[in-house]
Amino acid sequence: MAKLDVWSKYRMNSGHEIPVLGFGVYQTPANVAEDVTQYAIKTGYRHVDSATVYRNESSSAAGILRAGVPRSELFFTSKVPPRSVNYKDAKACVDESLRKTGLDYIDLYLIHAPYGGKSGRLGAWKALTEAVEEGKVKSIGVSNYGVHHLDELEEHIKNIEEKEGTGKGGVLSINQVELHPWLARGDIVQWCEKRGVLLEAYSPLVRAQRMNDSRLVSLSKKYNKTPAQILVRWSLQMGFVPLPKSITHSRIEENANVYDFELNAEDMKQLETSEYSPCAWDPTTSRD
Ligand SMILES: NC(=O)c1ccc[n+]([C@@H]2O[C@H](COP(=O)([O-])OP(=O)(O)OC[C@H]3O[C@@H](n4cnc5c(N)ncnc54)[C@H](OP(=O)(O)O)[C@@H]3O)[C@@H](O)[C@H]2O)c1
């Protein structure tokens, strides 16, 4: 694995770069989001993961812009809400995110969940593809897509490309799913890695529910790092883009202070639990 630091980036299938460490703002109240996102950028994060349903796009974007870093170095994500997964609503959603944030473009726009049935999903994808063509969005992707949803999208893209040419069906850059040692999602990870689709790891800290796990505590002592830092490091070494969330300044720093150690292969292995234990919702299994 190439040596990473807080400013490291990966290149997505779209050709654009994404900062490897993201800052999550789910459940961050709008009146706190401006402060914490500004603090995160000052700490070294360059990437903020928001969503229409988080109701903090406007304040999160204000925070990152106030931090004094050029826009070209910042990376802002938003998402089509689960109830708007169709062509018309997804189109309106992108425009609304641009209006609320005041940004000229959004770096990454995702379909938040594979709801809305096949026609809804493919319609929302078409809307995002058009948003890229119009310069409103740089890269697009999905969230909470299981392998069957990914197969459906891949087939759709292939069909369009056969008729209209390469890239015309949209370029899948990201699948954002819950990922941590208690939910390693081998099938989804393998599907994405085979195609160069990057995995964003949400709830990488397992929402702080496993901080007393004996394996984590013992690794924490061994490396002289906190359990949260062990989890972020695990995610980075798995090749994911972790999105730790915090509204606490000291934890925002702590979660980014993970570049002065490396878990060895044996310790990475120790964190393989083979459990399937989501701590959030799990739309990857939805079948509508
Ligand atoms: N696409 C989706 O469906 C989806 C779903 C869930 C999440 N996400 C994204 O992923 C991000 C992260 O996931 P998440 O918010 O569910 O959970 P998370 O990042 O795993 O955990 C956040 C929780 O951990 C606490 N925490 C943070 N740093 C800590 C530390 N160093 N030590 C102890 N506790 C710590 C936070 O508390 P404080 O904030 O009080 O410090 C908060 O309660 C979200 O914010 C969102 O951007 C996406």
PDBQT file of the ligand as one rigid body, heavy atoms in Angstrom, charges set to zero:
ROOT
HETATM    1  N1  LIG A 301     -25.070   6.748   2.816  1.00  0.00    +0.000 N 
HETATM    2  C1  LIG A 301     -25.633   6.402   3.951  1.00  0.00    +0.000 C 
HETATM    3  O1  LIG A 301     -26.706   5.776   3.988  1.00  0.00    +0.000 OA
HETATM    4  C2  LIG A 301     -24.967   6.758   5.241  1.00  0.00    +0.000 A 
HETATM    5  C3  LIG A 301     -25.436   6.216   6.447  1.00  0.00    +0.000 A 
HETATM    6  C4  LIG A 301     -24.764   6.553   7.624  1.00  0.00    +0.000 A 
HETATM    7  C5  LIG A 301     -23.665   7.397   7.586  1.00  0.00    +0.000 A 
HETATM    8  N2  LIG A 301     -23.253   7.934   6.396  1.00  0.00    +0.000 N 
HETATM    9  C6  LIG A 301     -22.097   8.864   6.328  1.00  0.00    +0.000 C 
HETATM   10  O2  LIG A 301     -21.002   8.338   7.068  1.00  0.00    +0.000 OA
HETATM   11  C7  LIG A 301     -20.674   9.231   8.132  1.00  0.00    +0.000 C 
HETATM   12  C8  LIG A 301     -20.181   8.483   9.355  1.00  0.00    +0.000 C 
HETATM   13  O3  LIG A 301     -21.101   7.528   9.817  1.00  0.00    +0.000 OA
HETATM   14  P1  LIG A 301     -21.929   7.682  11.163  1.00  0.00    +0.000 P 
HETATM   15  O4  LIG A 301     -22.169   9.134  11.448  1.00  0.00    +0.000 OA
HETATM   16  O5  LIG A 301     -23.108   6.791  11.034  1.00  0.00    +0.000 OA
HETATM   17  O6  LIG A 301     -21.030   7.008  12.283  1.00  0.00    +0.000 OA
HETATM   18  P2  LIG A 301     -19.495   6.974  12.765  1.00  0.00    +0.000 P 
HETATM   19  O7  LIG A 301     -18.667   7.968  12.066  1.00  0.00    +0.000 OA
HETATM   20  O8  LIG A 301     -19.106   5.536  12.728  1.00  0.00    +0.000 OA
HETATM   21  O9  LIG A 301     -19.649   7.353  14.298  1.00  0.00    +0.000 OA
HETATM   22  C9  LIG A 301     -20.045   8.617  14.735  1.00  0.00    +0.000 C 
HETATM   23  C10 LIG A 301     -20.212   8.537  16.258  1.00  0.00    +0.000 C 
HETATM   24  O10 LIG A 301     -18.946   8.242  16.872  1.00  0.00    +0.000 OA
HETATM   25  C11 LIG A 301     -18.613   9.253  17.805  1.00  0.00    +0.000 C 
HETATM   26  N3  LIG A 301     -17.182   9.473  17.683  1.00  0.00    +0.000 N 
HETATM   27  C12 LIG A 301     -16.525  10.129  16.701  1.00  0.00    +0.000 A 
HETATM   28  N4  LIG A 301     -15.203  10.106  16.900  1.00  0.00    +0.000 NA
HETATM   29  C13 LIG A 301     -14.997   9.420  18.037  1.00  0.00    +0.000 A 
HETATM   30  C14 LIG A 301     -13.828   9.073  18.763  1.00  0.00    +0.000 A 
HETATM   31  N5  LIG A 301     -12.624   9.418  18.337  1.00  0.00    +0.000 N 
HETATM   32  N6  LIG A 301     -13.983   8.387  19.929  1.00  0.00    +0.000 NA
HETATM   33  C15 LIG A 301     -15.212   8.034  20.357  1.00  0.00    +0.000 A 
HETATM   34  N7  LIG A 301     -16.349   8.325  19.713  1.00  0.00    +0.000 NA
HETATM   35  C16 LIG A 301     -16.246   9.017  18.552  1.00  0.00    +0.000 A 
HETATM   36  C17 LIG A 301     -19.417  10.467  17.380  1.00  0.00    +0.000 C 
HETATM   37  O11 LIG A 301     -19.679  11.282  18.499  1.00  0.00    +0.000 OA
HETATM   38  P3  LIG A 301     -19.572  12.896  18.471  1.00  0.00    +0.000 P 
HETATM   39  O12 LIG A 301     -20.092  13.350  17.146  1.00  0.00    +0.000 OA
HETATM   40  O13 LIG A 301     -20.452  13.277  19.611  1.00  0.00    +0.000 OA
HETATM   41  O14 LIG A 301     -18.138  13.258  18.703  1.00  0.00    +0.000 OA
HETATM   42  C18 LIG A 301     -20.694   9.826  16.862  1.00  0.00    +0.000 C 
HETATM   43  O15 LIG A 301     -21.539   9.473  17.945  1.00  0.00    +0.000 OA
HETATM   44  C19 LIG A 301     -21.970  10.002   8.351  1.00  0.00    +0.000 C 
HETATM   45  O16 LIG A 301     -21.786  11.170   9.089  1.00  0.00    +0.000 OA
HETATM   46  C20 LIG A 301     -22.424  10.210   6.924  1.00  0.00    +0.000 C 
HETATM   47  O17 LIG A 301     -21.682  11.250   6.330  1.00  0.00    +0.000 OA
HETATM   48  C21 LIG A 301     -23.888   7.610   5.230  1.00  0.00    +0.000 A 
ENDROOT
TORSDOF 0
